[in-house]
């Protein structure tokens, strides 16, 4: 499993001038406030790993929500735990040299041991544990083959549960096809794509602008359904896209029309400037392995193309607080009201 900070960004290399280059000096001194909410880490459930990436006894350093973290699984293959990275004793990073022992993790520095709840349970050179020593923890659930962690900037408990993904357990669907990006943007900017129906034609080259059929908001749940015309070798074919989101970190997108496809997505902020985007999709089996592989290759190529087309927009745009909208733009205003609940302040 790869440390998130080691993943390369998809952004193209940027040219740099000399120390006296006035354009470089201007860019360096320009305030970096493309998004007024970029320093606010939104609450919600987020994917921090795939379940099969985290083996029994594994210890993985991570960096999300402007925090250093450590993810580990109990030695018997039991629960996964996400904790703040630094030992409550003298600050060693538990993700570098920490060792899982049973259902606890031992610090590499002085070998203090902490359980999954963050409490100190052993100090090898002391007869007593320090009950004030505590490492911050994050609620974790595993569903649909994914490790999900709850984040709230004030440490509040989860406000909703993660819905199941029935397709994951359905033998009629393929295993996940996985891919990911590190992008210079914010979760809200990426999230607005689901209601920005006009851009599908002008960025991604769809035959027509999709038609918005249904939108519904119920607490943290947002439901959007659109009708599309997909370009195929036999001409435009009708189809639908249904998106069900629970905050920025958990969404399930279902495609129908050509081949039924289920896409599980998660966009987690790393810091004020970067996000980690994961796509995990399954499609309904077509009856033979070769056909399944061909469809998967086509889907992957098309989705990667769309992300690559969106990336230069995401990485260089600014947030317009009061946009001048047109009738066919999609429900931006409703979406922005919906996402306010995911900013704690």
C-alpha positions as CSV (number, residue, x, y, z in Angstrom):
1,X,0.0,0.0,0.0
2,X,1.4,3.4,-1.0
3,X,1.7,6.4,1.2
4,X,-0.7,9.1,-0.1
5,X,2.0,11.7,-0.2
6,X,4.1,9.5,-2.5
7,X,1.4,9.5,-5.2
8,X,2.3,11.9,-8.1
9,X,-0.1,14.6,-9.0
10,X,-1.7,14.5,-12.4
11,X,-0.9,18.2,-13.0
12,X,1.4,18.9,-15.9
13,X,4.9,20.1,-15.1
14,X,4.9,23.9,-14.6
15,X,7.6,26.1,-16.2
16,X,9.7,28.2,-13.9
17,X,11.7,31.2,-14.6
18,X,14.7,32.8,-13.0
19,X,14.8,34.5,-9.7
20,X,14.2,37.8,-11.3
21,X,11.4,36.7,-13.5
22,X,8.5,39.2,-12.8
23,X,5.8,36.7,-13.7
24,X,7.3,34.1,-11.3
25,X,7.6,36.8,-8.5
26,X,4.0,37.9,-9.1
27,X,2.7,34.3,-9.0
28,X,4.7,33.6,-5.8
29,X,3.3,36.6,-4.0
30,X,-0.3,36.2,-5.2
31,X,-2.8,35.2,-2.5
32,X,-3.7,31.6,-2.9
33,X,-7.4,31.9,-2.2
34,X,-9.1,30.2,-5.1
35,X,-11.6,28.7,-2.8
36,X,-12.9,30.5,0.3
37,X,-13.6,27.2,2.0
38,X,-10.3,25.4,1.1
39,X,-8.9,25.7,4.6
40,X,-12.0,24.1,6.1
41,X,-11.8,20.3,6.2
42,X,-15.4,19.0,5.6
43,X,-16.9,16.4,7.9
44,X,-18.1,13.0,6.6
45,X,-17.1,9.4,5.8
46,X,-14.0,9.0,3.5
47,X,-12.2,6.1,1.9
48,X,-8.8,5.7,3.5
49,X,-7.9,2.3,1.9
50,X,-9.3,-0.8,0.3
51,X,-9.8,-3.6,2.7
52,X,-7.5,-6.0,0.9
53,X,-4.7,-3.4,1.0
54,X,-4.6,-3.6,4.8
55,X,-3.4,-7.0,5.9
56,X,-3.3,-8.4,9.4
57,X,-0.6,-6.4,11.4
58,X,-0.1,-3.8,8.7
59,X,0.8,-0.3,9.7
60,X,0.4,2.5,7.1
61,X,1.3,6.2,7.5
62,X,-1.3,8.6,5.9
63,X,-1.8,12.3,5.5
64,X,-5.4,13.6,5.2
65,X,-7.4,16.6,6.5
66,X,-4.1,18.5,7.2
67,X,-3.2,15.8,9.7
68,X,-0.6,13.1,10.0
69,X,-2.4,9.7,10.6
70,X,-1.6,6.1,11.0
71,X,-3.9,3.2,9.8
72,X,-3.4,-0.3,11.1
73,X,-5.1,-3.6,11.4
74,X,-5.2,-5.9,14.4
75,X,-2.8,-8.9,14.2
76,X,-5.5,-11.5,14.0
77,X,-7.0,-9.8,10.9
78,X,-9.7,-8.1,12.9
79,X,-10.6,-4.5,13.1
80,X,-8.9,-1.7,11.2
81,X,-8.0,1.5,13.2
82,X,-7.2,5.1,12.2
83,X,-5.4,7.2,14.7
84,X,-3.5,10.5,14.9
85,X,0.1,9.6,14.1
86,X,2.1,11.0,17.0
87,X,2.6,9.1,20.2
88,X,1.2,10.9,23.3
89,X,4.5,10.2,25.2
90,X,7.2,12.1,23.2
91,X,5.8,12.5,19.7
92,X,7.2,9.6,17.6
93,X,5.3,8.9,14.4
94,X,3.5,5.5,14.9
95,X,3.4,4.9,11.2
96,X,7.2,4.7,10.9
97,X,8.4,1.7,12.9
98,X,5.2,1.1,14.9
99,X,4.4,-2.5,15.4
100,X,1.0,-4.2,15.9
101,X,0.8,-6.6,18.8
102,X,-2.5,-8.3,19.1
103,X,-5.2,-5.5,19.2
104,X,-2.8,-2.7,20.0
105,X,0.1,-0.8,18.3
106,X,3.5,-0.3,20.0
107,X,5.4,3.0,19.5
108,X,8.9,2.6,17.9
109,X,10.5,5.1,20.3
110,X,10.0,3.9,23.9
111,X,7.6,1.0,23.1
112,X,4.5,2.5,24.8
113,X,1.5,0.5,23.6
114,X,-1.9,2.0,22.6
115,X,-5.1,0.1,21.9
116,X,-7.6,0.8,19.1
117,X,-9.4,3.4,21.2
118,X,-6.1,5.4,21.7
119,X,-5.6,4.5,25.3
120,X,-2.2,3.6,26.7
121,X,-2.2,-0.1,27.7
122,X,1.4,-0.9,28.4
123,X,4.7,0.9,29.3
124,X,7.4,-1.8,29.3
125,X,9.7,-0.1,31.8
126,X,6.9,0.9,34.2
127,X,4.5,-1.0,36.5
128,X,1.8,1.5,35.8
129,X,0.3,2.9,32.6
130,X,-0.2,6.6,32.1
131,X,-4.0,6.9,31.9
132,X,-3.7,10.5,30.7
133,X,-1.7,9.4,27.6
134,X,-4.2,9.2,24.7
135,X,-3.9,9.2,21.0
136,X,-6.8,10.7,18.9
137,X,-8.8,8.1,17.0
138,X,-11.4,8.2,14.1
139,X,-14.4,5.9,13.8
140,X,-13.9,3.2,11.1
141,X,-16.3,1.1,9.1
142,X,-15.6,-1.5,6.4
143,X,-18.2,-1.8,3.7
144,X,-18.1,-2.9,0.1
145,X,-14.5,-3.9,0.4
146,X,-13.4,-0.4,1.5
147,X,-12.1,1.1,4.8
148,X,-14.1,4.2,5.6
149,X,-13.1,6.7,8.3
150,X,-15.3,9.4,9.8
151,X,-13.8,12.8,10.1
152,X,-15.2,15.8,12.1
153,X,-13.0,18.8,12.8
154,X,-14.4,19.0,16.3
155,X,-14.3,15.3,17.0
156,X,-18.0,14.8,17.0
157,X,-19.4,11.2,16.5
158,X,-20.7,10.0,13.1
159,X,-24.0,11.7,12.2
160,X,-25.1,9.0,9.7
161,X,-24.2,5.4,8.7
162,X,-22.7,4.3,5.4
163,X,-25.3,2.7,3.1
164,X,-24.5,-0.7,1.6
165,X,-23.6,-1.2,-2.0
166,X,-25.6,-4.3,-3.1
167,X,-23.6,-4.7,-6.4
168,X,-20.4,-5.5,-4.4
169,X,-21.9,-8.7,-3.1
170,X,-23.7,-9.5,-6.4
171,X,-22.1,-12.3,-8.3
172,X,-23.5,-10.9,-11.5
173,X,-21.1,-7.9,-11.2
174,X,-17.3,-7.9,-11.8
175,X,-14.7,-7.1,-9.2
176,X,-13.6,-3.5,-8.7
177,X,-11.6,-1.8,-11.4
178,X,-9.7,0.8,-9.4
179,X,-7.9,4.0,-10.1
180,X,-7.0,7.2,-8.3
181,X,-5.6,10.7,-8.7
182,X,-4.0,13.4,-6.5
183,X,-5.4,16.7,-7.8
184,X,-5.0,20.4,-6.9
185,X,-8.5,21.3,-6.0
186,X,-11.1,21.0,-3.3
187,X,-13.9,18.4,-2.6
188,X,-16.6,20.9,-3.2
189,X,-15.3,21.8,-6.7
190,X,-15.2,18.2,-7.7
191,X,-18.6,17.5,-6.1
192,X,-20.2,20.2,-8.2
193,X,-19.5,18.2,-11.3
194,X,-22.6,16.0,-10.6
195,X,-24.9,18.9,-11.0
196,X,-23.0,20.7,-13.7
197,X,-24.8,19.0,-16.6
198,X,-23.8,21.5,-19.3
199,X,-20.1,20.7,-19.1
200,X,-20.6,17.1,-20.2
201,X,-21.2,18.3,-23.8
202,X,-18.6,21.1,-23.9
203,X,-15.8,19.4,-21.9
204,X,-16.4,15.7,-22.5
205,X,-18.1,15.9,-26.0
206,X,-21.4,14.1,-25.2
207,X,-23.9,14.2,-28.1
208,X,-26.2,16.6,-26.2
209,X,-26.4,18.4,-22.9
210,X,-27.9,15.8,-20.5
211,X,-31.4,16.3,-19.2
212,X,-31.9,16.6,-15.4
213,X,-34.7,14.2,-14.5
214,X,-34.7,14.2,-10.7
215,X,-33.0,15.8,-7.7
216,X,-33.8,15.1,-4.1
217,X,-32.1,16.0,-0.8
218,X,-32.7,14.3,2.5
219,X,-30.3,15.3,5.3
220,X,-26.8,14.2,4.2
221,X,-28.2,12.3,1.2
222,X,-28.3,13.9,-2.2
223,X,-29.9,12.1,-5.2
224,X,-29.4,13.3,-8.8
225,X,-30.7,11.5,-11.9
226,X,-30.0,12.5,-15.4
227,X,-30.7,11.3,-18.9
228,X,-27.8,11.1,-21.4
229,X,-27.1,10.1,-25.0
230,X,-23.9,8.0,-25.0
231,X,-21.8,8.0,-28.2
232,X,-21.2,4.4,-29.4
233,X,-20.0,2.8,-32.6
234,X,-23.6,2.2,-33.6
235,X,-24.6,5.8,-32.9
236,X,-26.0,7.7,-29.9
237,X,-27.7,5.4,-27.4
238,X,-30.0,6.6,-24.5
239,X,-29.0,6.0,-20.9
240,X,-29.2,7.3,-17.4
241,X,-26.8,8.3,-14.6
242,X,-28.0,8.2,-11.0
243,X,-25.8,9.7,-8.3
244,X,-26.3,9.2,-4.6
245,X,-24.0,11.1,-2.3
246,X,-23.5,11.3,1.4
247,X,-21.2,14.3,1.7
248,X,-18.0,14.7,-0.3
249,X,-16.4,11.4,0.8
250,X,-18.9,8.8,-0.2
251,X,-20.9,8.6,-3.4
252,X,-22.3,5.7,-5.6
253,X,-23.0,6.5,-9.2
254,X,-25.0,4.0,-11.3
255,X,-24.9,4.0,-15.1
256,X,-27.5,2.3,-17.2
257,X,-28.2,2.1,-21.0
258,X,-25.2,0.3,-22.5
259,X,-24.1,-1.9,-19.6
260,X,-25.2,-1.5,-16.0
261,X,-22.2,-0.1,-14.1
262,X,-21.8,0.9,-10.4
263,X,-19.1,3.4,-9.5
264,X,-18.1,4.0,-5.9
265,X,-16.2,7.3,-5.4
266,X,-14.5,9.1,-2.6
267,X,-12.8,12.5,-2.6
268,X,-10.8,13.2,0.5
269,X,-8.9,16.5,1.2
270,X,-5.2,16.1,1.9
271,X,-4.7,19.8,2.8
272,X,-5.9,23.2,1.6
273,X,-4.5,22.7,-1.9
274,X,-4.8,18.9,-2.8
275,X,-7.4,16.1,-2.7
276,X,-7.1,12.4,-3.2
277,X,-9.8,11.0,-5.6
278,X,-10.6,7.3,-5.8
279,X,-12.9,5.6,-8.4
280,X,-13.9,2.0,-7.9
281,X,-16.3,0.6,-10.5
282,X,-18.0,-2.7,-11.3
283,X,-20.1,-3.6,-14.3
284,X,-22.6,-6.3,-14.9
285,X,-21.0,-9.4,-16.4
286,X,-21.8,-10.0,-20.0
287,X,-21.3,-13.8,-20.1
288,X,-17.7,-14.3,-20.9
289,X,-14.3,-13.0,-19.6
290,X,-13.2,-11.5,-22.9
291,X,-16.4,-9.4,-23.2
292,X,-16.1,-8.3,-19.5
293,X,-12.4,-7.3,-20.1
294,X,-13.3,-5.3,-23.2
295,X,-16.1,-3.4,-21.5
296,X,-13.9,-2.7,-18.5
297,X,-11.0,-1.4,-20.7
298,X,-13.5,0.9,-22.5
299,X,-15.0,2.2,-19.3
300,X,-11.6,2.8,-17.7
301,X,-10.3,4.6,-20.8
302,X,-13.4,6.8,-21.0
303,X,-13.4,7.7,-17.3
304,X,-9.7,8.5,-17.3
305,X,-10.2,10.7,-20.4
306,X,-13.0,12.6,-18.6
307,X,-10.8,13.2,-15.5
308,X,-7.9,14.3,-17.6
309,X,-10.2,16.8,-19.4
310,X,-11.6,18.1,-16.1
311,X,-8.2,18.4,-14.4
312,X,-6.9,21.6,-16.0
313,X,-10.3,23.3,-15.2
314,X,-10.2,22.1,-11.5
315,X,-6.6,23.0,-11.0
316,X,-6.8,26.5,-12.2
317,X,-10.4,27.7,-11.6
318,X,-11.7,29.9,-8.8
319,X,-14.9,29.7,-6.8
320,X,-17.5,32.2,-7.9
321,X,-19.7,32.9,-4.8
322,X,-22.6,34.3,-6.8
323,X,-22.4,32.8,-10.3
324,X,-24.4,34.2,-13.2
325,X,-26.3,31.1,-14.1
326,X,-28.3,30.1,-17.2
327,X,-31.4,27.8,-17.3
328,X,-29.5,24.7,-18.5
329,X,-26.7,24.9,-15.9
330,X,-28.1,22.5,-13.3
331,X,-29.1,23.0,-9.7
332,X,-25.9,24.7,-8.4
333,X,-27.8,26.8,-5.8
334,X,-29.5,23.8,-4.3
335,X,-26.3,21.8,-4.2
336,X,-24.4,24.6,-2.5
337,X,-27.1,24.9,0.2
338,X,-26.9,21.1,0.6
339,X,-23.1,21.0,1.2
340,X,-23.1,23.7,3.9
341,X,-24.0,21.1,6.4
342,X,-20.6,19.4,5.9
343,X,-18.6,22.5,7.2
344,X,-18.7,22.4,10.9
345,X,-18.4,26.2,11.3
